[in-house]
Amino acid sequence: MHDHRRLGRELGLFDTDPLMGAGLPYWLPDGAVVRHTLEEYVREAERAAGYRHVYSPVLGKRELYELSGHWDHYRDDMYPPMELGGEQMLLRPSLCPHHALIFRSRARSHRELPLRMAELGGMYRAERSGVLGGLTRVRAIQLNDAHIFCTPDQAVEEAAGALALISRAYADLGIRASRHRLSLPGGGGKYVAGPALWRRATALLREVLDASGVAYEAVEGEAAFYGPKIDVQITDPAGRESTLSTVQIDFHQPERFGLHHIGPDGARHRPVMVHRSVIGSVERAVAHLLEEHGGAFPPWLAPVQLVVLPVGADQEERAHAVVREAVALGLRAEVSGPAEGSLGARIRRARLVPYQAVLGAREADDGLLAVRLRDGRRPGVLPVAEFLRRVGQRVRARGTALWDPA
């Protein structure tokens, strides 16, 4: 059973320092590579799906979160206000109020809808010390968030598209959902009023789930304070379940922010807000990937994708030339030379690297590489250009497969 906290430190991906504080991990170079690659993957997938990206500040006035409902319904999870120039400022606990303001920053036409607005942005949650752990529960979160502003008639199709985007990402990342949950409101004052809007949003999400064909169960007390949601659940090796991805339909915040667009009839109409997150927080996603794969990331996501292993010092110059060719092709490659130990020791040390290329005297003379895969397969001796082409092709295709047939 893999523990991402132990693996993260052993592999040099992330760590913490008491002077930074609990729940505030920092990313080391290899961890930063994984994080950056994952973030770029999400941005690329979103761009292909018609999303436009924005940046918004991590601070907002208290009045903003009073308007959104966060101050009344989510205050216990927010950091205390900071007094600045006679105003109370807060670290944001969510991105949706900021995106609502961006939507209403100018007049909108029905021709712009659905407007898909995405951001990989920071947010902050005042998590209690007792629940903090590694990357799964942190206080500074990098969230893969998006909000789709659409008409009520478009909401089901947009939510279904978000669910399909999540499914594709899980396949590329080599992870799977343990179950899908329709999260509904429970008792108490945790949720905003508006029974008719809750019923309407719930009916739309049921339609999305029924059409998708995935099995799901409805659970009370797990909704967001402003609306029901589809939660895509994952389970770690210890059997602990958590939410990684979500799709929500929200009629509440468009009303609170007075959002509108001009319809084909020339009148003002209220949009629906579909909240969705493909991989949730980057921190939790990396934690789950570590535990799912034991540090053997899919080839496209691995911090080092190729290690070249010269047998002797005479082959080191050629090994560095191969690495330069690989880097020029966009691959992450490095040399592990004789100074780092015997060939067997170096191969064992590189056990999590997807592709290992041994370079002896004969291979160096003939422009060849003896190829080894992480899973123990040996595709044989290949010309350098052919090997790098095939690795690049596999990396660009994403997914979890290490090698394609010739």
CORPE-V341561 format. One record per pair of residues at least 12 apart in sequence whose C-alpha atoms are under 7 Angstrom apart, sorted by the first residue. I is the first residue (numbers start at 1). J is the second residue. If there is no record, write none. Layout:
i: {I,I}
j: {J,J}
//
This chain:
i: {1,2,2,2,3,4,4,4,5,7,12,12,13,13,13,13,13,14,14,14,14,15,23,23,23,23,24,24,24,30,33,34,34,34,35,37,50,51,51,51,52,52,52,53,53,53,54,54,54,55,56,58,58,58,58,59,59,59,59,60,60,60,60,61,61,61,62,62,62,67,68,68,68,73,73,73,77,77,77,78,78,78,79,79,79,91,92,92,93,93,93,94,104,107,108,108,109,109,109,110,110,110,110,113,113,114,114,114,115,115,115,116,116,116,117,117,117,118,118,118,119,119,119,120,120,120,120,121,121,121,122,122,122,122,123,123,123,124,124,124,125,125,126,127,135,135,135,136,136,136,141,141,142,142,142,143,143,143,144,144,144,144,144,144,145,145,146,146,146,147,147,147,147,148,148,148,149,149,149,149,150,150,150,151,151,152,152,155,155,156,156,159,159,159,160,162,162,165,166,171,172,172,172,173,173,173,174,174,175,177,177,177,178,178,178,179,179,179,180,180,180,180,180,180,180,181,181,181,181,181,181,181,182,182,182,182,182,182,182,183,183,183,183,183,183,183,183,183,184,184,184,184,184,184,184,185,185,185,185,185,186,186,190,191,191,192,192,197,198,201,201,201,202,226,226,227,227,227,228,228,229,229,229,229,230,230,230,231,231,231,231,232,232,232,236,236,237,244,244,245,245,245,245,246,246,247,247,247,248,248,248,249,249,249,250,250,250,251,251,254,254,254,254,259,295,296,298,298,299,299,299,299,300,300,304,304,304,305,305,305,305,305,305,306,306,306,306,306,306,306,307,307,307,307,307,307,307,308,308,308,308,308,308,309,309,309,309,309,309,310,310,310,310,311,311,311,311,311,312,313,315,315,315,315,316,318,319,320,323,326,331,351,352,353,354,354,354,355,355,355,356,356,356,357,357,357,357,358,358,367,367,368,368,368,368,369,369,369,369,370}
j: {237,237,291,294,291,287,290,291,134,295,28,30,27,28,29,30,31,26,27,28,31,27,132,137,138,139,138,139,140,303,303,301,302,303,282,301,116,116,117,118,116,117,118,117,118,119,117,118,119,119,98,91,92,122,123,89,90,91,92,89,90,91,92,88,89,90,88,89,90,256,97,253,256,190,191,225,125,126,127,93,125,126,91,125,126,124,123,124,123,124,125,123,259,261,261,262,261,262,263,261,262,263,264,149,150,148,149,150,148,149,150,147,148,149,146,147,148,145,146,147,144,145,146,142,143,144,145,142,143,144,140,141,142,143,140,141,142,139,140,141,139,140,139,139,283,284,287,283,284,287,281,283,281,282,283,280,281,282,277,278,279,280,281,282,276,277,275,276,277,273,274,275,276,273,274,275,271,272,273,274,271,272,273,271,272,271,272,272,274,204,208,208,247,274,208,247,276,278,278,399,398,399,400,298,399,400,399,400,292,232,233,234,233,234,235,216,232,233,215,216,217,230,231,232,233,216,217,218,219,230,231,232,216,217,218,219,229,230,231,218,219,220,222,223,228,229,230,231,218,219,220,221,222,223,228,220,221,222,223,228,220,221,225,225,226,225,226,251,227,228,249,250,228,250,252,248,249,250,248,249,246,247,248,249,246,247,248,243,245,246,247,244,245,246,288,291,291,279,280,277,278,279,280,276,277,275,276,277,274,275,276,273,274,275,272,273,274,272,273,270,271,272,273,271,352,352,399,400,354,395,400,402,395,398,332,333,353,331,332,333,353,354,355,332,333,334,353,354,355,356,333,334,335,336,355,356,357,334,335,336,356,357,358,335,336,337,357,358,359,337,358,359,360,338,343,358,359,360,338,338,359,360,361,364,337,364,335,335,335,388,392,374,374,374,373,374,402,372,373,374,371,372,373,369,370,371,372,370,371,383,384,381,382,383,384,381,382,383,384,382}
//
